[in-house]
Amino acid sequence: MTRWRIVIVGIVTFALSRTLVAFPDAAADKAALLKVDEAFSADAQRLGVAEAFLRYAAPDARMLPQGKDVVSGFEAVRRQMAGFPAKATLAWKPFYADVAASGDLGYTLGRYELRATDDAGKEQVSYGKYCSVWKKQPDGSWKWVVDVGTSSPDPKGN
């Protein structure tokens, strides 16, 4: 009888320990991902768009530029961003984030504003929405693995 008690206590202890396994904190992960995307935008203003995109890109990053083929891999992203006009600015603000239950993959949705000067010296402003897919790296940082944006009308209706 003692042997069965030990076995039963062992099984119950094991079962209870499995229910106490730490799961990622979804709300904290979502807030952290929004914060990373906001820092990414701030760095685009501070360092320049191309530099920020490279700093936040994962080694296996992919871009889906409008009207062009998929850009795959860090070096391809570097080449794509080298064509970004030096005096243009790109600012964005995420409005939503979600993170997988595993805590290692997430995405952000947001709106962007692109400002550039045309050949005649006139400022051009365009607006859009974006989706960035993020992957948690081995060091715990978030890096984007997919970036896609689509144009939208002026949000002010002008």
C-alpha positions as CSV (number, residue, x, y, z in Angstrom):
1,M,0.0,0.0,0.0
2,T,2.9,2.4,0.8
3,R,4.3,1.8,-2.6
4,W,1.1,2.8,-4.3
5,R,0.9,6.0,-2.2
6,I,4.3,6.9,-3.3
7,V,3.4,6.2,-7.0
8,I,0.2,8.2,-6.7
9,V,1.9,11.1,-4.9
10,G,4.6,11.1,-7.6
11,I,2.0,11.2,-10.4
12,V,0.0,14.0,-8.8
13,T,3.1,16.0,-8.1
14,F,4.3,15.6,-11.7
15,A,0.8,16.6,-13.0
16,L,0.7,19.6,-10.8
17,S,4.2,20.7,-11.8
18,R,3.2,20.6,-15.5
19,T,0.3,23.0,-14.8
20,L,2.7,25.5,-13.1
21,V,5.0,25.8,-16.1
22,A,5.6,29.5,-16.8
23,F,3.9,30.7,-20.0
24,P,4.8,33.9,-21.7
25,D,2.9,37.0,-20.4
26,A,0.9,37.9,-23.5
27,A,0.0,41.5,-22.4
28,A,3.6,42.2,-21.5
29,D,4.9,40.8,-24.8
30,K,2.4,42.9,-26.8
31,A,3.4,46.0,-24.9
32,A,7.1,45.2,-25.4
33,L,6.6,44.7,-29.2
34,L,4.7,48.0,-29.5
35,K,7.6,49.7,-27.7
36,V,10.2,48.1,-30.0
37,D,8.3,49.2,-33.1
38,E,8.0,52.8,-31.7
39,A,11.8,52.8,-31.0
40,F,12.3,51.6,-34.5
41,S,10.4,54.6,-35.8
42,A,12.3,57.0,-33.5
43,D,15.6,55.5,-34.7
44,A,14.5,56.1,-38.3
45,Q,14.2,59.8,-37.5
46,R,17.4,59.9,-35.5
47,L,19.7,57.6,-37.6
48,G,18.0,57.7,-41.0
49,V,15.5,55.2,-42.4
50,A,18.0,52.9,-44.1
51,E,20.2,52.5,-41.0
52,A,17.2,51.9,-38.7
53,F,15.8,49.2,-41.1
54,L,19.1,47.4,-41.0
55,R,19.5,47.7,-37.2
56,Y,16.1,46.1,-36.6
57,A,16.2,43.5,-39.4
58,A,16.6,39.8,-38.6
59,P,19.3,38.0,-40.7
60,D,16.5,36.3,-42.7
61,A,14.4,39.4,-43.1
62,R,12.0,39.8,-46.1
63,M,10.5,42.9,-47.5
64,L,7.5,43.0,-49.8
65,P,8.0,46.4,-51.6
66,Q,5.1,47.7,-53.6
67,G,5.3,46.8,-57.3
68,K,8.6,44.9,-56.8
69,D,9.8,41.4,-56.2
70,V,10.2,40.1,-52.7
71,V,13.5,41.2,-51.1
72,S,15.0,38.2,-49.1
73,G,17.8,38.2,-46.7
74,F,19.8,40.9,-44.8
75,E,22.1,41.8,-47.7
76,A,19.2,42.1,-50.1
77,V,17.5,44.4,-47.5
78,R,20.7,46.5,-47.4
79,R,20.7,46.8,-51.2
80,Q,17.0,47.8,-51.2
81,M,17.4,50.4,-48.4
82,A,20.5,51.9,-50.2
83,G,18.0,53.2,-52.7
84,F,16.0,55.1,-50.1
85,P,16.3,58.9,-50.7
86,A,18.8,60.3,-48.2
87,K,16.6,63.4,-47.5
88,A,13.3,61.5,-47.3
89,T,11.8,60.8,-43.9
90,L,9.6,57.9,-43.0
91,A,7.7,58.0,-39.6
92,W,5.2,55.5,-38.4
93,K,3.2,54.7,-35.3
94,P,2.0,51.2,-34.5
95,F,-1.6,50.9,-33.3
96,Y,-1.9,47.2,-32.7
97,A,0.4,44.3,-31.7
98,D,-0.2,40.6,-31.1
99,V,2.2,37.9,-30.0
100,A,1.9,34.1,-30.5
101,A,1.2,32.0,-27.3
102,S,4.8,30.7,-27.6
103,G,6.1,34.3,-27.1
104,D,8.6,34.1,-30.0
105,L,6.6,35.5,-32.9
106,G,4.4,38.6,-33.2
107,Y,3.3,41.3,-35.5
108,T,2.5,45.0,-35.4
109,L,0.1,47.1,-37.5
110,G,0.4,50.8,-37.9
111,R,0.2,53.9,-40.1
112,Y,3.1,55.7,-41.8
113,E,3.9,59.0,-43.3
114,L,6.6,59.4,-46.0
115,R,8.0,62.8,-46.8
116,A,10.3,63.4,-49.8
117,T,11.1,66.2,-52.2
118,D,10.5,65.7,-55.9
119,D,12.9,66.8,-58.7
120,A,11.2,70.2,-58.8
121,G,12.0,70.7,-55.1
122,K,8.3,70.4,-54.0
123,E,7.7,68.3,-50.9
124,Q,5.6,65.2,-51.5
125,V,3.8,63.5,-48.7
126,S,2.3,60.0,-48.9
127,Y,0.5,57.9,-46.3
128,G,0.0,54.3,-45.7
129,K,-0.5,51.3,-43.4
130,Y,2.0,48.6,-42.6
131,C,2.4,45.2,-41.1
132,S,5.6,44.0,-39.6
133,V,6.2,40.5,-38.5
134,W,8.7,40.2,-35.6
135,K,10.7,37.2,-34.3
136,K,12.3,37.0,-30.9
137,Q,16.0,36.5,-31.3
138,P,18.2,34.2,-29.1
139,D,19.4,37.2,-27.1
140,G,15.7,38.1,-26.3
141,S,15.5,41.1,-28.7
142,W,12.8,41.5,-31.3
143,K,13.8,41.8,-35.0
144,W,11.5,42.2,-37.9
145,V,11.4,39.2,-40.3
146,V,8.7,40.5,-42.7
147,D,7.8,44.1,-43.6
148,V,5.0,45.2,-45.9
149,G,3.3,48.5,-46.5
150,T,0.4,49.7,-48.6
151,S,-0.5,53.3,-49.5
152,S,-3.5,55.0,-48.2
153,P,-5.3,58.3,-48.7
154,D,-4.4,61.3,-46.5
155,P,-5.9,60.4,-43.1
156,K,-7.0,64.0,-42.6
157,G,-9.1,63.8,-45.8
158,N,-7.1,66.6,-47.6
